[in-house]
Amino acid sequence: MAKATPASSSPVSPLRIGLIGFGTVGSAVARILSESALSGLELTMIANRDVARKRVEWVSSSVHWTENVDELLAPEAPADLVVELVGGLEPAGEWVRRALTAGKSVVTANKKLIAFHGPELEALAREHSCQLLFGAAVAGGIPVIPGIEHGLSGDRITRVEGILNGTCNFILSAMESGAEYATVLADAQRRGYAEADPSEDVCGWDARAKLAILMRLAMRIHVAPETIEARPITAVSAVDFAYAAELDCTIRQIARAEQTGVGVAAVVGPMLVPRRSPLAWSTGTENMVVTTGQFGGEVVFSGHGAGGHPTAVAVVSDLVNLAHGLGRAPGAFRAEPVSVEPEVPHYIRFLVRDRPGIVAAIAQALAAEGINLNAILQKPGCCAESLPFVVTVEPCRASALRRAVEAIAQMDFLLEPPLEMQIVEK
Ligand SMILES: NC(=O)c1ccc[n+]([C@@H]2O[C@H](COP(=O)([O-])OP(=O)(O)OC[C@H]3O[C@@H](n4cnc5c(N)ncnc54)[C@H](OP(=O)(O)O)[C@@H]3O)[C@@H](O)[C@H]2O)c1
């Protein structure tokens, strides 16, 4: 039996692959393995529930299909390594643990599992002398994880930021041309880019899980994903894009982490991005990651962050690496809370019933928190009964701004809660 460890060079017999999950990514992985005839790799088993629905004629007749995952995970099964492409914490986590405990390497695209249980699973892999590879878990088909782990390991990465959720990028880049959030979300759902319940994406929970993975690999800091503040994109409206354009910016869901001399900052949410920033260039479902290294400076990774085939390429690349004895050697990391709030400029959009004294009242509430007003933007021709206008403020802490905004939100001229967003400074 060929064993997927980094020790050997090219394996004598092919690595036999047991695939769990024949969905969007799983079927694309099977397709590549079936059509590309990659040396050193052989698909031998496929497990999925209700497997009869899944059978396809293009998979070799020698492949054994089963709906019993236990059969695939049995020590005597003809699978040297396991590819987990079901997703979610359980039962996928249990299957991955069982495979690793049996000394079988695992390749997965399961960002949730890796974000929440990555360190524990890596320790299990080490203990049982096998490998856990998850190159597809962040930014799908873009080789961000191997790029960071192999290509940038010589640098000290101090900042990671990016567009990690294709659904939000599709929605926000479509809103640039004037469409409202609800219309674009419905279109994204029709096209299969957004789930019926889009909360994981639009609330930023998916992006913060991916950010936590990148922080561990790039900055060697482990944070609990749920401690990263995630702000939803749901309150962004077409008028915000119009005001952002006046500031020569657009709006994207940005995931951002930084280690400073005094601690770690991490946040996910809609932010104003200057048009000259690479972060403004991603449209549709594209993803982008920008790393900043102490010695090497900025490196930009971009491309198709999701979709069956791009993601499958990342999974198969992990398999090829294993077949060539090129595994990971996960480095040490330290657990650290998110403790720092960087001082950054912000955008605040108000929708008010116009009357004299509004700007003075807002400026006073901001001043009470030591926040300086920078600019006031008001598009001509808006109705005084429902007037959107924008205030930008000089760099300040988000918590101070939130207190000021909470105070302003009590004022009787407001028609809806103000929307605040960070302005990315680059
Ligand atoms: N799709 C992407 O663009 C993308 C990008 C990056 C990472 N990923 C990750 O890749 C993984 C797979 O995603 P996907 O998009 O391929 O999902 P998917 O299309 O929903 O496929 C999951 C497959 O697993 C099967 N399955 C679910 N629960 C099962 C169970 N309890 N027992 C046996 N089979 C089960 C499903 O069967 P049914 O057909 O019966 O539901 C389906 O065939 C996830 O971790 C995801 O986060 C996906």
The ligand as a Tripos MOL2 file, in Angstrom:
@<TRIPOS>MOLECULE
LIG
   48    52     1     0     0
SMALL
NO_CHARGES

@<TRIPOS>ATOM
      1 N1        -18.4380   24.8240   -4.1030 N.am      1 LIG1
      2 C1        -17.3970   25.6430   -4.0070 C.2       1 LIG1
      3 O1        -17.2040   26.5260   -4.8360 O.2       1 LIG1
      4 C2        -16.4050   25.4680   -2.8870 C.ar      1 LIG1
      5 C3        -15.2780   26.3080   -2.8480 C.ar      1 LIG1
      6 C4        -14.3350   26.1390   -1.8160 C.ar      1 LIG1
      7 C5        -14.5500   25.1660   -0.8640 C.ar      1 LIG1
      8 N2        -15.6770   24.3900   -0.9240 N.ar      1 LIG1
      9 C6        -15.8540   23.3770    0.1090 C.3       1 LIG1
     10 O2        -15.8860   22.0960   -0.5040 O.3       1 LIG1
     11 C7        -16.7100   21.2290    0.2540 C.3       1 LIG1
     12 C8        -17.7790   20.6280   -0.6480 C.3       1 LIG1
     13 O3        -18.5550   21.6760   -1.1710 O.3       1 LIG1
     14 P1        -19.5520   21.4460   -2.4010 P.3       1 LIG1
     15 O4        -19.8620   22.8010   -2.9250 O.co2     1 LIG1
     16 O5        -19.0210   20.4210   -3.3250 O.co2     1 LIG1
     17 O6        -20.8300   20.8940   -1.6120 O.3       1 LIG1
     18 P2        -22.0330   20.0530   -2.2180 P.3       1 LIG1
     19 O7        -22.2010   20.3330   -3.6720 O.co2     1 LIG1
     20 O8        -23.1820   20.2630   -1.3170 O.co2     1 LIG1
     21 O9        -21.5270   18.5520   -2.0910 O.3       1 LIG1
     22 C9        -21.5160   17.8280   -0.8980 C.3       1 LIG1
     23 C10       -21.7480   16.3780   -1.2260 C.3       1 LIG1
     24 O10       -21.6840   15.6490   -0.0010 O.3       1 LIG1
     25 C11       -22.8450   14.8210    0.0830 C.3       1 LIG1
     26 N3        -23.2170   14.6570    1.4850 N.ar      1 LIG1
     27 C12       -23.6740   15.6110    2.3200 C.ar      1 LIG1
     28 N4        -23.8930   15.0990    3.5480 N.ar      1 LIG1
     29 C13       -23.5820   13.7810    3.4590 C.ar      1 LIG1
     30 C14       -23.6160   12.7140    4.3830 C.ar      1 LIG1
     31 N5        -24.0030   12.8970    5.6420 N.pl3     1 LIG1
     32 N6        -23.2210   11.4990    3.9590 N.ar      1 LIG1
     33 C15       -22.8080   11.2980    2.6940 C.ar      1 LIG1
     34 N7        -22.7630   12.2630    1.7550 N.ar      1 LIG1
     35 C16       -23.1400   13.5050    2.1490 C.ar      1 LIG1
     36 C17       -23.9110   15.5600   -0.6740 C.3       1 LIG1
     37 O11       -24.9250   14.6720   -1.0970 O.3       1 LIG1
     38 P3        -26.3530   15.2110   -1.5820 P.3       1 LIG1
     39 O12       -26.2470   15.3760   -3.0370 O.co2     1 LIG1
     40 O13       -27.2950   14.1420   -1.1680 O.co2     1 LIG1
     41 O14       -26.6310   16.4970   -0.8590 O.co2     1 LIG1
     42 C18       -23.1290   16.1270   -1.8450 C.3       1 LIG1
     43 O15       -23.0040   15.2010   -2.8980 O.3       1 LIG1
     44 C19       -17.2720   22.0800    1.4070 C.3       1 LIG1
     45 O16       -16.4520   21.9310    2.5400 O.3       1 LIG1
     46 C20       -17.1420   23.4920    0.8760 C.3       1 LIG1
     47 O17       -17.0330   24.4540    1.9030 O.3       1 LIG1
     48 C21       -16.6060   24.5110   -1.9110 C.ar      1 LIG1
@<TRIPOS>BOND
     1     1     2 1
     2     2     3 2
     3     2     4 1
     4     4     5 ar
     5     4    48 ar
     6     5     6 ar
     7     6     7 ar
     8     7     8 ar
     9     8     9 1
    10     8    48 ar
    11     9    10 1
    12     9    46 1
    13    10    11 1
    14    11    12 1
    15    11    44 1
    16    12    13 1
    17    13    14 1
    18    14    15 2
    19    14    16 1
    20    14    17 1
    21    17    18 1
    22    18    19 2
    23    18    20 1
    24    18    21 1
    25    21    22 1
    26    22    23 1
    27    23    24 1
    28    23    42 1
    29    24    25 1
    30    25    26 1
    31    25    36 1
    32    26    27 ar
    33    26    35 ar
    34    27    28 ar
    35    28    29 ar
    36    29    30 ar
    37    29    35 ar
    38    30    31 1
    39    30    32 ar
    40    32    33 ar
    41    33    34 ar
    42    34    35 ar
    43    36    37 1
    44    36    42 1
    45    37    38 1
    46    38    39 2
    47    38    40 1
    48    38    41 1
    49    42    43 1
    50    44    45 1
    51    44    46 1
    52    46    47 1
@<TRIPOS>SUBSTRUCTURE
     1 LIG1         1 GROUP 0 **** ****
